[in-house]
């Protein structure tokens, strides 16, 4: 594997929720992403995956740990230096209805990023650049004069993608960019992201809970549970040989488009609810819902170790 472009080490993001209680949204996660690679980050709602993406680009200030982007530790940058560095890292948000200012035209929504970073010398150049970007994502130049409410959900997400592209970033966090869209539109947006990556060489962190879409989109996949990464492998290996019981349960829930095969498939149903990140279980965080848990799981936190070549999992019995 090539040298890591992004290196995350021991990243934590804790929130004080009052009454001396601490919510451990992201708890000691570590991984690398190579230049031009897509790392999928999956898990059920509330596991901390979106918080991890936001903390990596310092939309949230990290509690501890480091995020090195192209040799620079982003967590150590002062606010003045961070502004310039934000050109390298951008985010595509989950909700295309809430992430666009309804009072601004598309020209101003996208042009705002050009203004902040001084990337357009004149209003004419700014307009020309926005129109070029819109055409790059499959919209028309005349869309620049419209407001967000005049577009469909898929078109709005294309505008959100255009805004992220405007400053010519190298790393983009895609925070569930298709979950708010109709199924018929989801594939269009995914294929657009893949095409843009091939043309521009972007590096993606693709946050999602749709496992079949993650397999299609990602080179490697990290599975997150209760603020921790419990398994990390290439997309092919993870889906063919899941090692962690949580990953096995997630994959068993993916529907198979064949009634006969679907009827034969064994579904792993998790017992209980997701524990509170304010008061996580001792030992292995998954043990309260795991069918294979033993007394050891309650007493010892499993090491995140390489259980197969380039395949890591945090389970005593992987």
Secondary structure, DSSP 8 states (H G I E B T S, - for coil): ---EEEEEEEEEEEEE-STT-EEEEEEEEEEEEETT-EEEEE-STTSSHHHHHHHHTTSS--SEEEEEETTEEGGG--HHHHHHHGGGEEEE-S-TTTSS-TTSBHHHHHHHHHHHTT--SSHHHHHHHHHHHHHHTT--GGGGGSBGGGS-HHHHHHHHHHHHHTTT-SEEEEESTTTTS-HHHHHHHHHHHHHHHHHH--EEEEEES-HHHHHHH-SEEEEEETTEEEEEEEHHHHHHS--SHHHHHHHHTS--S-HHHHHH-------S----TTS--SSSTTGGG-TT--HHHHHS----EEEETTEEE--TT-
